Amino acid sequence: MANTAAATPPLLRRVNAGKLLGVLSTAGVMTGTGLIEATGLTRATVHAVCNDLIAMGWVVELDPGHDAPGTPVGRPSRRFEFNSQAGYVLGIDVGASKTTVLLSDLRGETVAKTGRSFQAVKTPAEQTQVVNEAILQVLSEARVTDAEVLAAGVGVAAPVDREGNILVDDEFWRRFDAGLTTRLTELHGWPVLLENDANLAALGEHWRGEARDVDDLVVLLAGERFGSGLMDSGRLLHGSRGGAGEMVYLKLVEGVGDTAGIARTARELGTKAVADRAVETSLRGSAPVTAELVFAAAADGDKVALSILQHVAGRTARVVATLAILFNPELVVIGGAVATAAKALLPEIEKQLATFTTTPPQVAVSSLGDTIVSVGAVRHALNYVEQHALDLQLNCRG
């Protein structure tokens, strides 16, 4: 029989503190009564835990409120507010070509942002150095010290299990197992939480993007390589070893054949068209051909570019259909560097999708741009902070 943790007073105290912080961090000023209604906890528990959180610096108690006219005269309501300046978190996207770093307060509001290219990077140590330089830049811009950072979420393009370990069975994935998290903790002292980039994209969309009211969700990162983050009933799916949502199976799907994403497919087909001297296209005047140029040429009516986008839309519809059949999400969000351009593909994707499955999901494109993974990494770090609040030492300004 599996061992389960007993509901001891320290454990209950920790769980209750997480509940209250989760409510207060997304709300404004709240009374004790409001917190009782929002959490289902007793009045005694709410006030006892709030007293603990006030003493630790997580919560500020404001002047007592006044009862509404007509209510019985009694003790004024206690009023509580989350101290969003109690610390900071980092959201870090370690992509194939660049890193994006967000510094946020404890309400998830961005304080500073930067990005660095990996163009000249040749070794894992050099990659870690570039990421660290970006971190140092945002901390310097915001005048935040290491002691004020409570956690950092990091996204990588590899399967990551529930314990934050990269699945290294594949040579491509092994490239991301560079000891980054260990090195950043050594340099700065705060916990570094590794997660798959598409999973973080799903967290970001569910929190701040197109899926704020959707709990059955797929986020499809569709730039150079397809990757998917899966959410069922508001919970991320990892699988036994972190491989849930991995897209290698696309090699077996007729009409798809590999994991190449929208940007890569558009670029390669555009380059191939330019190389064919028998083909007339405005793309020929551009070198090198990029996905952005293909989309722009299609918008200007170039027949070759329009044909390429027709092919890309059909291929993407097949990818979305397989996810819809396997996981039955309410919504699929297309994200990554191509999200804005992908709006032009939506009508054709939706048209073809209905021919592949009897339960087609809604399809949308992300509004989070190049921060889709780093926003999710911020949410990942905030989840950790709320769950471990009683263990964290604050060096707050508020």
C-alpha positions in Angstrom: 0.0 0.0 0.0 1.4 3.4 -0.9 2.2 5.8 1.9 0.3 9.0 2.0 1.1 12.1 4.1 -1.1 12.6 7.1 -3.1 15.8 7.4 -1.0 17.0 10.3 -1.4 20.6 11.7 1.8 21.8 10.0 0.7 20.3 6.7 -2.8 21.9 7.0 -1.2 25.2 8.0 0.9 25.1 4.8 -2.1 24.1 2.6 -4.2 26.8 4.1 -1.5 29.4 3.7 -1.2 28.5 0.0 -5.0 28.8 -0.4 -5.1 32.3 1.1 -2.1 33.5 -0.8 -3.6 32.2 -4.0 -6.8 34.2 -3.4 -5.1 37.4 -2.1 -2.5 37.5 -4.9 -5.2 37.8 -7.6 -7.6 40.0 -5.6 -7.5 43.5 -4.2 -8.3 44.3 -0.6 -10.3 41.5 1.1 -12.1 41.1 4.4 -11.9 38.1 6.6 -15.5 37.3 5.5 -14.5 37.5 1.9 -11.6 35.1 2.4 -13.9 32.7 4.3 -16.2 32.6 1.3 -13.4 32.3 -1.3 -11.5 29.5 0.5 -14.1 27.6 2.5 -12.0 27.9 5.6 -13.3 28.7 9.0 -13.2 32.2 10.5 -10.7 31.1 13.1 -8.4 29.5 10.5 -8.5 32.5 8.2 -7.6 34.9 10.9 -4.9 32.6 12.4 -3.2 32.0 9.0 -3.5 35.7 8.1 -1.8 36.6 11.3 1.1 34.2 10.4 1.3 35.7 6.9 1.3 39.2 8.2 4.2 38.4 10.6 6.2 36.9 7.8 5.6 39.8 5.4 3.3 38.2 2.9 0.2 40.1 3.8 -0.5 43.6 5.0 -3.4 44.4 7.3 -5.1 47.7 6.4 -7.2 50.0 8.6 -10.5 48.3 9.7 -13.4 48.7 7.3 -16.8 50.0 8.2 -19.9 47.9 8.1 -22.5 48.7 5.5 -25.5 50.9 6.6 -28.3 49.0 8.2 -26.1 46.1 9.5 -25.8 45.5 13.2 -23.1 47.5 15.0 -20.1 45.4 15.8 -16.4 45.1 15.5 -15.2 46.6 12.2 -14.1 44.0 9.6 -10.4 43.2 9.3 -9.0 44.0 5.9 -6.1 42.2 4.2 -4.0 42.9 1.2 -1.3 40.8 -0.5 2.1 42.4 -0.4 3.1 42.1 -4.1 6.5 43.7 -3.2 7.4 40.9 -0.8 9.7 39.5 -3.5 10.1 38.8 -7.1 10.2 35.8 -9.5 11.9 35.2 -12.9 10.5 33.6 -16.0 13.2 32.3 -18.3 12.6 30.9 -21.8 15.7 29.0 -23.1 14.9 28.6 -26.8 16.9 27.1 -29.6 18.1 30.5 -30.9 17.6 33.0 -28.0 16.6 33.4 -24.3 13.9 35.7 -23.0 13.9 36.7 -19.4 11.0 38.3 -17.4 11.3 39.7 -13.9 7.9 40.0 -12.2 6.5 41.0 -8.9 4.4 38.5 -6.9 1.2 39.5 -8.7 2.9 38.5 -12.0 3.3 42.0 -13.3 6.4 42.4 -15.4 9.0 44.7 -13.9 11.7 44.2 -16.5 12.3 42.2 -19.7 15.2 41.3 -21.9 16.3 38.9 -24.6 19.7 37.6 -25.7 20.7 35.7 -28.8 22.5 32.3 -28.8 23.9 32.9 -32.3 27.6 32.7 -31.2 27.0 30.0 -28.5 28.9 26.7 -29.1 28.9 25.0 -25.7 26.4 24.5 -22.7 28.7 26.7 -20.6 28.4 29.6 -23.1 24.6 29.2 -23.2 24.5 29.4 -19.4 26.6 32.5 -19.5 24.3 34.2 -22.0 21.2 33.3 -19.9 22.9 34.6 -16.7 23.9 37.9 -18.5 20.2 38.4 -19.3 19.2 37.7 -15.7 21.8 40.2 -14.4 20.5 42.8 -16.9 16.9 42.6 -15.7 17.9 42.5 -12.0 20.1 45.6 -12.6 17.4 47.5 -14.5 14.9 46.9 -11.7 17.4 47.4 -8.9 16.5 44.0 -7.5 19.0 41.9 -5.5 19.4 38.1 -5.5 18.0 38.1 -2.0 14.7 39.5 -3.2 14.2 36.8 -5.8 12.2 33.9 -4.5 12.3 31.5 -7.5 12.9 31.2 -11.2 10.9 29.2 -13.7 12.9 27.9 -16.8 11.5 26.5 -20.0 13.4 24.2 -22.4 12.4 22.5 -25.6 12.7 19.0 -24.1 10.4 16.6 -22.1 10.7 17.3 -18.4 9.2 15.0 -15.8 7.2 16.1 -12.7 10.5 16.3 -10.7 12.1 18.7 -13.2 14.4 16.2 -14.9 15.0 16.3 -18.6 14.3 13.1 -20.5 17.7 12.5 -22.2 16.9 9.4 -24.3 17.1 11.5 -27.5 20.2 13.2 -28.7 18.3 16.4 -29.5 16.9 16.5 -25.9 20.3 15.9 -24.4 21.5 19.2 -25.7 19.2 20.9 -23.2 20.5 18.9 -20.2 23.3 21.4 -19.7 23.3 21.8 -15.9 21.7 25.2 -16.3 19.5 25.0 -13.3 22.2 23.8 -10.9 24.6 26.5 -12.1 22.0 29.3 -11.7 21.3 28.1 -8.2 25.0 28.1 -7.4 25.4 31.6 -8.8 22.3 33.2 -7.2 21.0 31.0 -4.4 17.3 30.8 -5.4 15.5 27.7 -6.6 15.4 27.1 -10.3 12.4 25.2 -11.6 12.8 23.4 -15.0 9.8 22.7 -17.2 9.0 21.9 -20.8 8.5 25.0 -22.8 5.1 24.0 -24.3 3.8 23.1 -20.8 4.8 26.6 -19.7 3.1 28.1 -22.7 -0.1 26.3 -21.6 0.3 27.7 -18.1 0.8 31.2 -19.6 -2.2 31.0 -21.9 -4.4 29.6 -19.1 -3.3 32.5 -16.8 -2.9 35.5 -19.1 -3.7 34.5 -22.6 -6.5 33.2 -24.8 -7.5 30.4 -22.5 -8.2 32.2 -19.2 -11.6 30.5 -18.9 -10.6 27.2 -20.5 -9.4 24.2 -18.5 -9.2 21.6 -21.3 -6.5 23.1 -23.5 -3.7 22.4 -25.9 -1.1 25.0 -26.7 0.8 24.2 -30.0 4.2 25.8 -30.3 4.5 26.0 -34.1 7.6 27.9 -35.0 10.6 25.8 -36.1 9.3 22.6 -34.5 5.9 21.5 -33.3 5.5 21.0 -29.6 2.4 20.8 -27.5 1.5 21.6 -23.9 -1.6 19.7 -22.6 -4.0 20.7 -19.9 -6.8 18.5 -18.7 -9.3 20.0 -16.1 -6.8 22.8 -15.4 -4.0 20.4 -14.7 -0.8 20.0 -16.8 -0.2 16.5 -18.2 3.3 15.2 -18.0 3.1 11.4 -18.5 5.2 8.9 -16.7 8.5 10.4 -17.8 7.5 13.9 -19.0 6.8 12.8 -22.6 3.1 13.7 -22.8 2.6 16.1 -25.7 5.8 15.1 -27.5 5.2 15.4 -31.3 7.6 12.7 -32.7 4.5 10.7 -33.6 3.9 13.2 -36.4 6.4 11.2 -38.5 3.7 8.6 -38.7 0.9 10.9 -39.7 -0.1 11.0 -43.4 0.2 14.5 -44.8 2.5 15.7 -42.1 5.6 13.3 -42.0 7.8 15.2 -39.5 7.8 17.7 -36.6 8.8 20.7 -38.7 6.7 23.7 -37.6 4.9 26.4 -39.6 7.9 28.8 -39.8 10.3 26.1 -41.0 7.8 24.6 -43.5 7.0 28.0 -45.0 10.6 28.9 -45.3 11.7 25.6 -46.8 8.9 25.6 -49.4 9.6 29.3 -50.2 13.3 28.5 -50.7 12.5 25.6 -52.9 10.2 27.7 -55.1 12.8 30.4 -55.5 15.3 27.7 -56.7 13.0 26.6 -59.4 13.6 29.0 -62.3 10.4 28.0 -64.0 8.4 29.4 -61.1 7.4 33.1 -61.1 7.3 34.6 -57.6 8.1 37.9 -55.9 10.0 35.8 -53.3 12.9 35.6 -55.8 14.0 39.1 -55.0 14.6 38.3 -51.3 17.6 36.4 -49.9 17.3 34.5 -47.8 13.7 33.5 -47.9 12.0 33.6 -44.5 8.6 32.6 -43.2 7.8 36.3 -42.7 8.5 37.0 -46.3 6.3 34.1 -47.5 3.4 35.4 -45.4 3.9 38.9 -46.6 4.0 37.9 -50.2 0.8 35.9 -49.8 -0.9 38.9 -48.3 0.2 40.8 -51.5 -1.4 38.1 -53.7 1.7 36.2 -54.8 0.3 32.9 -56.1 3.3 30.8 -55.1 3.2 32.1 -51.6 -0.6 31.6 -51.4 -0.1 28.0 -52.5 2.5 27.5 -49.8 0.2 28.9 -47.1 -2.6 26.6 -48.4 -0.2 23.6 -47.9 0.9 24.9 -44.4 -2.7 25.3 -43.3 -3.7 21.9 -44.4 -0.7 20.3 -42.7 -1.3 22.3 -39.5 -5.0 21.2 -39.6 -3.9 17.6 -39.6 -1.7 18.2 -36.5 -4.5 20.0 -34.7 -6.9 17.1 -35.6 -4.6 14.5 -34.1 -4.4 16.4 -30.9 -8.2 16.9 -30.9 -8.8 13.2 -31.4 -6.3 12.1 -28.7 -7.1 14.7 -26.0 -10.4 16.2 -26.9 -9.6 19.8 -25.8 -12.0 22.7 -25.9 -9.4 25.0 -27.4 -6.1 24.7 -29.3 -3.9 27.8 -29.2 -1.2 28.3 -31.8 1.8 30.1 -30.2 5.4 30.9 -30.8 7.2 33.2 -33.2 4.6 32.6 -36.0 1.5 33.3 -33.9 0.6 36.7 -35.4 1.1 35.5 -39.0 -0.8 32.3 -38.3 -4.1 34.3 -38.0 -4.1 34.2 -41.8 -4.2 30.4 -41.7 -7.1 30.1 -39.3 -10.0 30.0 -41.8 -8.4 27.2 -43.8 -7.3 25.3 -40.7 -10.9 25.4 -39.3 -12.4 24.4 -42.7 -10.1 21.4 -43.0 -10.3 20.5 -39.4 -14.0 19.7 -39.6 -13.2 17.1 -42.2 -10.8 15.2 -40.0 -12.7 14.9 -36.7 -16.3 15.1 -35.5 -15.2 16.9 -32.4 -13.1 19.8 -33.7 -11.9 22.2 -31.0 -11.9 26.0 -31.2 -8.6 27.2 -32.7 -7.0 30.6 -31.7 -3.6 32.2 -32.0 -1.7 33.4 -28.9 -1.6 37.1 -28.0 1.4 36.7 -25.8 4.0 36.9 -28.6 7.6 36.0 -27.8 6.8 36.0 -24.1 4.4 33.0 -24.2 6.9 30.6 -22.5 8.5 33.1 -20.1 5.0 34.3 -18.9 4.2 30.6 -18.2 7.6 30.3 -16.4 6.6 33.3 -14.2 3.3 31.4 -13.3 5.3 28.3 -12.6 7.6 30.2 -10.2 4.6 31.9 -8.5 2.9 28.5 -8.0 6.1 27.4 -6.2 6.1 30.5 -4.1 2.5 30.1 -3.0 3.1 26.4 -2.2 6.3 27.0 -0.2 5.5 30.4 1.3 6.1 29.2 4.9 9.6 28.0 4.0 10.7 31.2 2.2 12.7 34.0 3.8 11.5 37.4 2.6 13.7 40.4 2.1 10.9 42.6 1.0 10.6 46.3 0.5 6.8 46.6 1.1 
